[in-house]
Amino acid sequence: MECSCCGTPLEKPGDYCLVCETRNADAVVVHAEHDHATLTFLDDEEVVGQTDIATTPEDDADLEGRRVRNFAGRVADEVRRKRPEEVYVAGDRAVVQAVRADLHYDVYRVPAEDPVAAVIERRGERELDIVEKAPAEKIGGSHSTLIGGRVGQRTIREVAAHPNVKKVIPGPIDASGSGARGGVRAKVTRADGNGNVRLLIRDGSSVQENRVVTTAMNREMGERVRNDLNEALEEAGLTD
């Protein structure tokens, strides 16, 4: 591929041209799985290139953590070659989080079914703001007690860690239910007109409804956040 401005041959399709300082891909879509990632490079709505990066999982926990970080670093290096305006991610949450931590870009999550098509469909729409705060800084309110012990706390932190969540406000505990199932289960409810959602945590017959303030500006955008949160809870084994 040649630079769209000066015609200089590019080492890889979509690379930023260092000769005339021209961007040749304005968006990168990263579809990450546990052991490989596919990066697709877009210029407006045109696919200008694609590359695959593979890795081999480790059985040892310490080596596996290092492997994920190194894998994410390789993905991030490919993104930086393009100097894009926007970066979109989908797929394995651990890899996605590691890639996000390695990039100084706003990174937007999209559905994993067909992430490239999803990005092309939403180009031109306003993206949700990213909240750069630690999960603990997002949790507050007048009710400090959380049901479910350590699992309940992990559930709250999982939701608060989402980049489009501004604040999680724990609510009062209702112990008048008749649920017989054991264990802690969680579910994020349908977004309201302002894009905010509710996190319901159940522990036996007790239920706690927690308000989740998001960066969404309407119900449609709030539903994107809700689906992503429920996906995260399901991956963590915390769903209702």
Summary of the structure (lengths in Angstrom):
residues: 240
radius of gyration: 20.3
end to end distance: 49.5
largest distance: 70.8
contacts: 756
relative contact order: 0.11
helix: 30%
strand: 28%
